Amino acid sequence: MRSGGAGGQNVNKVESAVRIRHIPSGLVVKCSSHRSQILNKAEALNRIKSKLLVIAQDQQLADFKDIKGDAVEATFGQQIRNYVLAPYKQVKDTRTGIETSQV
């Protein structure tokens, strides 16, 4: 693949640009910033590795959010159990509605 830009006859005779495709994900990276094909290939590989890393991190974050679920704030009225100890001893579970005085 030929590089574009100024360069006179060198542009027409040297093919130093690199295009790398990651087949499983379909990502395509093109690099033609250097005059050397080896440097262009190294830079293109670094770019595609960084893109794949970002995709993997986003996937891990999405999986973690699916596992974690919604977060509930620990504010007044969000308690799981209510303890009344002053006039009598009683525990009430707000999720199931069970009350007991065997504390």
FILUMKOL-827376 format. One record per residue (C-alpha): residue number from 1; residue in one letter; x, y, z. Coordinates in steps of 0.2 Angstrom, whole numbers. Layout:
BEGIN
MARZA   resi   resn      xx      yy      zz
MARZA    NUM      A       X       Y       Z
...
***
This chain:
BEGIN
MARZA   resi   resn      xx      yy      zz
MARZA      1      M       0       0       0
MARZA      2      R       7      17      -5
MARZA      3      S       9      32       7
MARZA      4      G       1      48       2
MARZA      5      G       8      66       3
MARZA      6      A      23      75      -3
MARZA      7      G      39      66      -8
MARZA      8      G      42      67     -26
MARZA      9      Q      47      51     -35
MARZA     10      N      49      42     -18
MARZA     11      V      30      41     -16
MARZA     12      N      28      32     -32
MARZA     13      K      41      19     -30
MARZA     14      V      41      14     -11
MARZA     15      E      26       6      -3
MARZA     16      S      28       9      15
MARZA     17      A      11      11      22
MARZA     18      V       3      -3      32
MARZA     19      R     -15      -8      35
MARZA     20      I     -18     -21      48
MARZA     21      R     -35     -30      51
MARZA     22      H     -40     -40      66
MARZA     23      I     -51     -53      59
MARZA     24      P     -61     -58      75
MARZA     25      S     -66     -40      79
MARZA     26      G     -66     -33      62
MARZA     27      L     -55     -18      67
MARZA     28      V     -44     -10      54
MARZA     29      V     -29       1      57
MARZA     30      K     -19      10      44
MARZA     31      C      -3      18      47
MARZA     32      S       8      29      35
MARZA     33      S      16      41      46
MARZA     34      H      34      34      44
MARZA     35      R      45      32      29
MARZA     36      S      49      14      35
MARZA     37      Q      37       0      33
MARZA     38      I      44      -8      49
MARZA     39      L      41       7      59
MARZA     40      N      23       9      52
MARZA     41      K      20     -10      56
MARZA     42      A      25      -8      74
MARZA     43      E      15       8      76
MARZA     44      A       0       0      68
MARZA     45      L       1     -15      80
MARZA     46      N       2      -4      95
MARZA     47      R     -13       5      89
MARZA     48      I     -23     -10      86
MARZA     49      K     -17     -18     103
MARZA     50      S     -23      -2     112
MARZA     51      K     -40      -2     103
MARZA     52      L     -42     -21     108
MARZA     53      L     -38     -17     126
MARZA     54      V     -51      -3     127
MARZA     55      I     -64     -15     120
MARZA     56      A     -59     -29     132
MARZA     57      Q     -60     -16     147
MARZA     58      D     -77     -10     142
MARZA     59      Q     -83     -28     141
MARZA     60      Q     -76     -32     158
MARZA     61      L     -85     -16     165
MARZA     62      A    -101     -21     157
MARZA     63      D    -100     -39     164
MARZA     64      F     -96     -32     181
MARZA     65      K    -111     -20     181
MARZA     66      D    -122     -35     176
MARZA     67      I    -116     -45     190
MARZA     68      K    -116     -31     203
MARZA     69      G    -134     -25     199
MARZA     70      D    -142      -9     206
MARZA     71      A    -134      -1     221
MARZA     72      V    -146       4     235
MARZA     73      E    -142      19     246
MARZA     74      A    -141      16     264
MARZA     75      T    -153      30     269
MARZA     76      F    -167      32     282
MARZA     77      G    -181      21     276
MARZA     78      Q    -170       9     267
MARZA     79      Q    -166      -3     281
MARZA     80      I    -168     -21     281
MARZA     81      R    -173     -23     299
MARZA     82      N    -180     -12     312
MARZA     83      Y    -176     -14     330
MARZA     84      V    -187      -8     344
MARZA     85      L    -179     -10     361
MARZA     86      A    -186       4     372
MARZA     87      P    -204      -1     378
MARZA     88      Y    -203     -19     372
MARZA     89      K    -190     -29     362
MARZA     90      Q    -196     -32     344
MARZA     91      V    -187     -35     328
MARZA     92      K    -196     -32     311
MARZA     93      D    -189     -38     294
MARZA     94      T    -196     -25     281
MARZA     95      R    -192     -37     266
MARZA     96      T    -203     -51     272
MARZA     97      G    -214     -43     285
MARZA     98      I    -209     -55     299
MARZA     99      E    -210     -48     317
MARZA    100      T    -203     -57     332
MARZA    101      S    -201     -52     350
MARZA    102      Q    -188     -66     353
MARZA    103      V    -172     -55     354
***
